[in-house]
């Protein structure tokens, strides 16, 4: 559970307070931001769950 929480914190650009833990990153799996009809990126969290972010 901690890995997923860290991933979302990093993705949403949330910051730790001084003295809190450090960051864990996810992995970009697919980048389709150059497609005008439906630009998106697909990421995988540390547990391997893939999800899409639509880019405006």
C-alpha positions as CSV (number, residue, x, y, z in Angstrom):
1,X,0.0,0.0,0.0
2,X,2.8,2.4,0.8
3,X,4.2,2.1,-2.7
4,X,1.0,3.1,-4.3
5,X,0.6,6.0,-1.9
6,X,4.1,7.2,-2.7
7,X,3.4,7.0,-6.4
8,X,0.2,9.1,-6.2
9,X,2.0,11.7,-4.0
10,X,4.7,12.0,-6.6
11,X,2.3,12.1,-9.5
12,X,0.2,14.9,-7.9
13,X,3.3,16.8,-7.0
14,X,2.6,16.7,-3.3
15,X,5.5,17.6,-1.0
16,X,6.7,16.0,2.2
17,X,7.1,18.1,5.3
18,X,10.6,18.4,6.7
19,X,11.5,15.2,8.4
20,X,9.1,13.0,6.4
21,X,10.0,10.2,4.0
22,X,11.5,10.6,0.5
23,X,9.9,10.0,-2.9
24,X,9.2,6.8,-4.9
25,X,8.5,7.2,-8.6
26,X,6.2,5.4,-11.0
27,X,7.0,4.3,-14.6
28,X,5.8,5.8,-17.8
29,X,4.5,2.9,-19.9
30,X,3.0,4.7,-22.9
31,X,3.1,8.3,-24.3
32,X,0.5,9.3,-26.8
33,X,0.5,13.0,-26.2
34,X,1.1,13.7,-29.9
35,X,-2.3,12.3,-30.9
36,X,-4.8,15.2,-31.2
37,X,-7.9,13.1,-30.9
38,X,-7.1,11.7,-27.5
39,X,-3.7,12.7,-26.1
40,X,-2.8,10.5,-23.0
41,X,0.0,8.9,-21.0
42,X,-0.2,5.5,-19.4
43,X,1.7,5.0,-16.1
44,X,2.3,2.0,-13.8
45,X,2.4,2.5,-10.1
46,X,5.0,0.6,-8.1
47,X,2.6,-2.4,-7.7
48,X,2.3,-2.6,-11.5
49,X,-1.2,-1.2,-11.8
50,X,-1.6,0.7,-15.1
51,X,-3.7,3.8,-15.5
52,X,-4.2,6.6,-18.0
53,X,-3.9,10.4,-17.7
54,X,-5.5,12.4,-20.4
55,X,-3.5,15.4,-21.4
56,X,-5.2,18.7,-22.3
